[in-house]
Structures are given as structure tokens and as C-alpha cells.
């Protein structure tokens, strides 16, 4: 875990955010407990010796007997001696592999249990600031250095006491090994060793039970943030109001351009006549109901009317209907059933007007459009 003792802790009053924790993890700054790793390795070694110690000892005894009973002719033959060495070496590896595998597994699993898994390339980058003697002395004589020194001394005393107690309790059994047959002595020695390792591993486990919470607390304290850092991170995550406003302006402009490209395809533009304009498109063969392809107020409404006039899209004045469409129908959506009758009156009138112009007849009378609701009246816009 990287140190951050030079930062004034009084200013860092805020808990680290999720982003800060993720950044620290990417840099290889994760909580670690050396005591947890040592306890895990020793516990696994104790379990392995208790379960497999007698078997491993027997195998190693066989290897030693075979090595000491090589005939003189083979010992003087360089090729035979090398072959015997390779064979016995492979046998020894086979005998020790279970214990070796268990301890390696424990050594790899213990750090992952606390700091999680993952490979962090940034942690491999050399940090030459750690070569600064001044910073090194500052860490040695800091509060954290004093705590680590006290912990190390306390662990030494506790482990030495437990080791001495185990040796005292097992002294008789160890002295009796010399009087036992070799196979029995090997199994007995493995049992004594397993008990001793288990006692030491249990002691280290108790130490780790205290050290792990301390390391987690220290890790969190190291990554604490100032209020300004939290505010800046929040601003960076959500974006500053100026940037968000600019992005929103660009998005609105692009949406407006797309909307204006749909106006020439409209069947009619309903206006009120100055404040609102809503462009509708309807194809009775492919559409269930008319849809709104563009809408806007004031300047946008004026632009919609201009484009409609340029492309000879009919413009129909119906203030209540224009306000209702503008308020209740989104662009690209069908008109609600409550406005079917009013919009149908407009489309029917336009069809009759087109037919009258084609035949040279009189224009039909303007219909009275009543959408049944006038949402703009309460806002004072007519």
C-alpha cells in the first residue's frame, strides 16, 4: 500500500469516493497484511505436515537410502552418477510437491482475500521518490513507523514465547526419537513438527485478526479526501455547468436541424398564428393517426412557417389546436385520440380546398376548430 503520510491529515476529512478507490487500485494501492499472508502459509504448511508429513518423510528417507547405497562402480561412472542424481532429484520433487503446492496456494490466496485480484501495471513503474533519504527517515520516525516497530517487537515476543512453550512441551518426545525405529521416528517427527507449526500458525492468525482491521483502517485514512477534492471529482464526473450547457445547446441545435428537415414532408402546419407552429404529417395508407414532425415557439415557429411557405406546405390558423398540439404531443409521436376530430376537420378542409381549386369551384367555408382544451389560455398567449 502506498504511503501518503506527508499530506496533512487534518484537511482530509471526507471518506474516499468509489472513483478514488478505483484509481488507487489501478495504481496498485490495495490493503495488504503481511501477517495474514504469513498466517495463511503457516496454517497450510501445518495442515500439510499433519496430513502428509509421514508420507513425505518416508519418501525422503527412501531417497537418502538410495543415494547412500550406490555401488562404487556407478559412483565412479560420470554418466550413471548424473542419471542417478536426476532420478533422485525428480523423486525428491515428487515427495515435496504436495507441501510446496499447498504453501504456494496459500501465499497467493491470502493477499487476494484482502486486496482483491487484478494485475496493475502502474504498480511496476519505478517510483524514484522512494529513494529520497529525507522521506525515508520521515517514514521511519513517523507515527506509522512507531506503530509498525511496536507491532514487530510484540509479534517477536509472542512468537518466541509460543515457540519456547512448544519446545518445552515436546522436549521429551524429541529426545525419544533417537530410540525409535526409523519409519516410526519419521512419522513421530512429522507429528511433532505439525503440532509446532499449528501452534505458531494459530498465534499468527490471532495477530492477523488484529492487523487486518488496522490495515483496512489505515488504507482508508490514507485515501481520505478534502472537500475540495470531492467537489472537483463530482464536477469532473458530471461535467461543469458551462460544458453541460454547451453540450445541451449543440444537441438542441442538431435536433432542431433534423426537425426542420421534416417540415417540407408535412401535410399541414397548424399555427396560432404567431407564437406557435406545429407541423403534422399524415398518410392514410401507412399511418394510423397523424404524427407531429416539428413544433416550436416564437422564432422557431417563424422558421417553421418560412420553410412551409417555401415548400408550399399548407398553413392553417387554429390557435387552440396549435397550443394543444405543442403542449401535449412530442415530436415523432401520434396525436392523442382527444384531438382526432379537430385534426380531421383541418385535413378534411384542406382536401376540400385542394379539390375546389383543381375543379375551379368555390372554396369551402372555414371550419370552427375546437380541440376541447386550450392549454395556452392560462398562460396569456393567444
Wavefront OBJ file of the C-alpha trace (Angstrom):
o trace
v 0.000 0.000 0.000
v 1.366 3.378 -0.991
v 2.122 5.837 1.747
v 0.628 9.284 1.915
v 1.898 10.410 5.290
v 3.144 13.765 4.018
v -0.375 15.012 3.364
v -1.892 16.987 6.255
v -4.475 14.610 7.645
v -6.412 17.462 9.235
v -7.548 18.654 5.816
v -8.660 15.210 4.654
v -11.993 14.801 6.377
v -14.001 13.041 3.649
v -14.197 9.317 3.020
v -12.669 8.213 -0.321
v -15.152 8.028 -3.161
v -15.635 4.971 -5.367
v -13.635 6.678 -8.122
v -10.764 7.432 -5.747
v -10.695 3.808 -4.580
v -10.709 2.583 -8.182
v -7.853 4.906 -9.125
v -5.832 3.693 -6.140
v -6.485 0.086 -7.139
v -5.340 0.774 -10.708
v -2.097 2.165 -9.281
v -1.589 -0.954 -7.183
v -2.599 0.718 -3.901
v -4.587 -2.007 -2.146
v -4.735 -3.025 1.523
v -2.195 -5.693 2.412
v -1.406 -7.553 5.635
v 1.908 -9.397 5.854
v 0.641 -11.137 8.997
v -2.364 -12.522 7.140
v -0.112 -13.964 4.438
v 2.312 -15.477 6.962
v -0.537 -16.982 8.983
v -2.137 -18.492 5.870
v 1.154 -20.015 4.675
v 1.986 -21.418 8.101
v -1.531 -22.808 8.617
v -1.414 -24.531 5.247
v 2.075 -25.871 5.972
v 0.880 -27.192 9.353
v -2.100 -28.904 7.727
v 0.148 -30.378 5.034
v 2.707 -31.684 7.518
v -0.008 -33.224 9.712
v -1.676 -34.920 6.743
v 1.292 -35.721 4.515
v 4.318 -35.380 6.765
v 4.763 -39.092 7.412
v 4.439 -39.913 3.704
v 6.856 -37.147 2.641
v 9.338 -38.219 5.318
v 9.182 -41.828 4.161
v 9.785 -40.793 0.567
v 12.772 -38.642 1.531
v 14.152 -41.488 3.659
v 13.927 -43.771 0.637
v 15.759 -41.204 -1.472
v 18.510 -40.842 1.131
v 18.939 -44.631 1.400
v 19.088 -44.953 -2.353
v 21.655 -42.170 -2.592
v 23.885 -43.679 0.076
v 23.709 -47.199 -1.353
v 25.003 -46.508 -4.860
v 27.555 -49.150 -5.875
v 31.155 -48.000 -6.211
v 31.146 -48.680 -9.956
v 28.124 -46.403 -10.563
v 29.528 -43.701 -8.302
v 32.717 -43.590 -10.387
v 30.773 -43.640 -13.652
v 30.019 -39.989 -14.503
v 27.057 -40.804 -16.712
v 25.497 -43.173 -14.203
v 26.045 -40.727 -11.338
v 24.347 -37.906 -13.235
v 21.467 -40.189 -14.161
v 21.038 -41.260 -10.537
v 21.130 -37.614 -9.424
v 18.425 -36.660 -11.924
v 16.274 -39.621 -10.905
v 16.568 -38.950 -7.181
v 16.013 -35.235 -7.761
v 12.752 -35.952 -9.584
v 11.767 -38.307 -6.747
v 12.507 -35.583 -4.173
v 10.459 -33.061 -6.138
v 7.596 -35.533 -6.247
v 7.861 -36.065 -2.488
v 7.907 -32.331 -1.650
v 5.447 -31.165 -4.322
v 2.268 -31.504 -2.196
v 3.652 -29.381 0.651
v 5.183 -26.897 -1.772
v 1.922 -26.598 -3.732
v -0.166 -26.018 -0.601
v 2.097 -23.247 0.691
v 2.274 -21.531 -2.721
v -1.518 -21.651 -2.966
v -1.836 -20.060 0.478
v 0.751 -17.391 -0.382
v -1.238 -16.429 -3.493
v -4.708 -16.623 -1.968
v -4.089 -14.642 1.239
v -3.354 -11.267 -0.443
v -6.320 -11.742 -2.803
v -8.656 -12.269 0.138
v -7.870 -8.771 1.427
v -6.877 -6.663 -1.571
v -8.781 -8.448 -4.311
v -7.459 -9.823 -7.554
v -6.109 -7.983 -10.554
v -2.878 -7.077 -12.277
v -1.863 -3.428 -12.022
v 0.931 -2.458 -14.474
v 1.244 1.022 -12.939
v 2.491 -0.567 -9.720
v 5.545 -1.839 -11.656
v 6.609 1.661 -12.740
v 9.703 2.747 -10.732
v 8.971 5.432 -8.142
v 12.289 7.252 -7.603
v 10.740 9.445 -4.919
v 11.071 6.471 -2.566
v 14.855 6.774 -2.900
v 14.743 10.127 -1.147
v 16.623 9.665 2.190
v 14.695 12.513 3.797
v 11.349 10.919 3.008
v 12.678 7.563 4.215
v 13.753 8.980 7.576
v 10.410 10.783 7.843
v 8.576 7.485 7.392
v 10.865 5.740 9.908
v 10.209 8.301 12.620
v 6.537 8.912 11.833
v 3.623 7.692 13.939
v 3.064 4.856 11.488
v 6.739 3.844 11.788
v 6.456 3.750 15.574
v 3.293 1.638 15.356
v 4.952 -0.829 12.949
v 8.033 -1.104 15.202
v 5.864 -1.762 18.243
v 3.881 -4.372 16.332
v 7.043 -6.131 15.138
v 8.503 -6.259 18.656
v 5.219 -7.528 20.123
v 4.951 -10.219 17.449
v 8.529 -11.324 18.099
v 7.916 -11.659 21.826
v 4.636 -13.521 21.353
v 6.003 -15.953 18.767
v 9.168 -16.534 20.811
v 7.057 -17.303 23.886
v 4.857 -19.756 21.961
v 7.888 -21.422 20.338
v 9.616 -21.818 23.695
v 6.448 -23.270 25.216
v 6.109 -25.789 22.358
v 9.752 -26.843 22.592
v 9.414 -27.290 26.352
v 6.259 -29.370 25.992
v 7.701 -31.519 23.168
v 11.258 -31.874 24.530
v 10.658 -35.364 25.871
v 9.142 -36.579 22.620
v 12.004 -35.127 20.605
v 14.610 -36.838 22.793
v 12.761 -40.140 22.408
v 13.018 -40.027 18.598
v 16.565 -41.433 18.692
v 15.353 -44.654 20.320
v 12.568 -45.312 17.798
v 12.818 -47.269 14.536
v 13.401 -45.004 11.548
v 9.913 -45.313 9.967
v 8.260 -44.713 13.353
v 10.640 -41.857 14.151
v 9.864 -40.183 10.819
v 6.130 -40.302 11.441
v 6.587 -39.129 15.039
v 8.866 -36.247 13.949
v 6.308 -35.178 11.343
v 3.616 -35.164 14.028
v 5.763 -33.051 16.381
v 6.582 -30.624 13.569
v 2.925 -30.359 12.587
v 1.904 -29.527 16.156
v 4.620 -26.873 16.428
v 3.652 -25.288 13.095
v -0.014 -25.345 14.083
v 0.736 -23.546 17.361
v 2.780 -20.875 15.590
v 0.183 -20.549 12.810
v -2.623 -20.095 15.345
v -0.604 -17.367 17.046
v -0.026 -15.620 13.713
v -3.745 -15.956 12.908
v -4.615 -14.131 16.127
v -2.102 -11.416 15.233
v -3.584 -11.183 11.725
v -7.082 -10.819 13.218
v -5.835 -7.595 14.800
v -3.655 -6.480 11.894
v -6.244 -6.811 9.102
v -8.733 -4.273 10.576
v -5.807 -1.949 11.286
v -4.562 -2.198 7.686
v -8.064 -1.550 6.324
v -8.466 1.473 8.594
v -5.035 2.788 7.646
v -5.751 2.239 3.949
v -8.991 4.226 4.182
v -7.290 7.006 6.158
v -4.511 7.207 3.558
v -7.030 7.731 0.755
v -9.225 10.250 2.569
v -10.020 13.343 0.532
v -10.542 17.020 1.137
v -13.927 18.562 0.470
v -12.459 20.447 -2.460
v -11.227 17.171 -4.000
v -14.686 15.627 -3.600
v -16.338 18.659 -5.217
v -13.812 18.652 -8.067
v -14.338 14.936 -8.669
v -18.097 15.431 -8.708
v -17.683 18.268 -11.178
v -15.402 16.161 -13.382
v -17.833 13.242 -13.260
v -20.948 15.229 -14.062
v -19.282 17.994 -16.073
v -19.160 21.679 -15.293
v -22.386 23.655 -15.830
v -20.750 25.603 -18.674
v -19.727 22.462 -20.560
v -23.069 20.783 -19.909
v -24.868 23.880 -21.154
v -22.759 23.980 -24.290
v -23.358 20.291 -24.981
v -27.071 20.757 -24.441
v -27.057 23.730 -26.821
v -25.301 21.696 -29.522
v -27.711 18.794 -29.037
v -30.713 21.119 -29.270
v -29.320 22.731 -32.401
v -28.807 19.376 -34.094
v -32.289 18.228 -33.075
v -33.718 21.480 -34.446
v -31.972 20.955 -37.790
v -33.314 17.414 -38.045
v -36.766 18.730 -37.200
v -36.614 21.446 -39.848
v -35.715 18.859 -42.496
v -39.040 17.169 -41.777
v -41.169 20.289 -42.337
v -41.219 20.005 -46.171
v -42.686 16.486 -45.761
v -45.549 17.730 -43.584
v -49.194 17.636 -44.636
v -50.087 20.834 -42.795
v -48.632 23.371 -40.372
v -51.066 24.461 -37.666
v -50.295 27.941 -36.240
v -51.858 30.289 -33.708
v -50.690 32.422 -35.811
v -47.531 33.987 -34.293
v -46.372 32.204 -31.154
v -46.787 28.512 -32.030
v -46.370 26.346 -35.088
v -46.859 22.569 -35.317
v -46.173 20.553 -38.466
v -48.278 17.408 -38.968
v -47.815 14.579 -41.449
v -50.458 12.032 -42.307
v -50.627 9.193 -44.833
v -53.883 7.302 -44.550
v -52.386 4.216 -46.208
v -49.424 3.795 -43.847
v -50.324 5.743 -40.686
v -52.874 5.030 -38.020
v -53.029 8.706 -36.993
v -51.238 11.964 -37.881
v -47.834 12.499 -36.250
v -46.064 15.689 -35.210
v -42.869 16.114 -37.258
v -41.899 19.584 -35.989
v -43.033 22.157 -33.459
v -41.771 25.360 -31.890
v -42.448 28.756 -30.367
v -41.661 32.295 -31.447
v -38.510 32.285 -33.620
v -38.625 28.541 -34.232
v -42.307 28.815 -35.084
v -41.499 31.603 -37.535
v -38.816 29.449 -39.166
v -41.236 26.535 -39.487
v -43.722 28.816 -41.246
v -40.991 30.089 -43.593
v -39.915 26.589 -44.588
v -43.535 25.535 -45.021
v -44.196 28.526 -47.290
v -41.052 27.774 -49.347
v -42.169 24.192 -49.972
v -45.871 25.033 -50.385
v -46.963 23.177 -47.267
v -50.467 24.372 -46.241
v -50.516 26.663 -43.183
v -53.705 26.622 -41.152
v -54.566 29.046 -38.362
v -56.170 27.307 -35.383
v -54.787 28.875 -32.149
v -56.325 26.491 -29.570
v -55.373 23.441 -31.642
v -51.830 24.726 -32.224
v -51.353 25.290 -28.495
v -52.784 21.886 -27.599
v -50.591 20.079 -30.125
v -47.498 21.974 -28.987
v -48.061 21.203 -25.344
v -49.325 17.639 -25.349
v -47.669 15.922 -28.332
v -43.940 15.217 -28.629
v -42.074 15.284 -31.924
v -42.404 11.940 -33.712
v -45.481 10.932 -31.693
v -49.023 10.351 -32.859
v -51.657 12.863 -31.869
v -53.884 11.716 -28.970
v -57.374 10.431 -29.615
v -58.838 13.538 -27.978
v -57.524 15.638 -30.902
v -58.582 13.300 -33.720
v -61.745 15.255 -34.534
v -60.049 18.664 -34.589
v -57.147 17.488 -36.772
v -59.551 15.567 -39.043
v -61.505 18.809 -39.592
v -58.300 20.568 -40.665
v -57.226 17.778 -43.039
v -60.722 17.485 -44.487
v -60.893 21.229 -45.127
v -57.502 21.165 -46.882
v -58.598 18.236 -49.059
v -61.810 20.064 -49.983
v -59.886 23.275 -50.704
v -57.453 21.440 -52.987
v -60.317 19.767 -54.844
v -62.125 23.099 -55.245
v -59.020 24.769 -56.698
v -58.475 21.869 -59.063
v -62.070 21.996 -60.326
v -62.271 25.785 -60.270
v -65.089 25.781 -57.758
v -65.678 27.960 -54.719
v -63.543 27.473 -51.629
v -65.273 25.636 -48.784
v -66.088 27.597 -45.626
v -63.501 27.626 -42.863
v -64.407 25.113 -40.152
v -64.607 26.077 -36.496
v -61.853 24.110 -34.812
v -62.444 23.292 -31.157
v -59.896 20.835 -29.677
v -61.784 20.796 -26.398
v -58.836 22.230 -24.446
v -56.869 25.465 -24.656
v -53.659 24.996 -22.638
v -52.280 28.364 -23.701
v -55.148 30.429 -22.377
v -53.967 30.267 -18.772
v -50.519 31.439 -19.874
v -51.945 34.536 -21.528
v -50.839 33.594 -25.068
v -53.378 33.824 -27.842
l 1 2 3 4 5 6 7 8 9 10 11 12 13 14 15 16 17 18 19 20 21 22 23 24 25 26 27 28 29 30 31 32 33 34 35 36 37 38 39 40 41 42 43 44 45 46 47 48 49 50 51 52 53 54 55 56 57 58 59 60 61 62 63 64 65 66 67 68 69 70 71 72 73 74 75 76 77 78 79 80 81 82 83 84 85 86 87 88 89 90 91 92 93 94 95 96 97 98 99 100 101 102 103 104 105 106 107 108 109 110 111 112 113 114 115 116 117 118 119 120 121 122 123 124 125 126 127 128 129 130 131 132 133 134 135 136 137 138 139 140 141 142 143 144 145 146 147 148 149 150 151 152 153 154 155 156 157 158 159 160 161 162 163 164 165 166 167 168 169 170 171 172 173 174 175 176 177 178 179 180 181 182 183 184 185 186 187 188 189 190 191 192 193 194 195 196 197 198 199 200 201 202 203 204 205 206 207 208 209 210 211 212 213 214 215 216 217 218 219 220 221 222 223 224 225 226 227 228 229 230 231 232 233 234 235 236 237 238 239 240 241 242 243 244 245 246 247 248 249 250 251 252 253 254 255 256 257 258 259 260 261 262 263 264 265 266 267 268 269 270 271 272 273 274 275 276 277 278 279 280 281 282 283 284 285 286 287 288 289 290 291 292 293 294 295 296 297 298 299 300 301 302 303 304 305 306 307 308 309 310 311 312 313 314 315 316 317 318 319 320 321 322 323 324 325 326 327 328 329 330 331 332 333 334 335 336 337 338 339 340 341 342 343 344 345 346 347 348 349 350 351 352 353 354 355 356 357 358 359 360 361 362 363 364 365 366 367 368 369 370 371 372 373 374 375 376 377 378 379 380 381 382
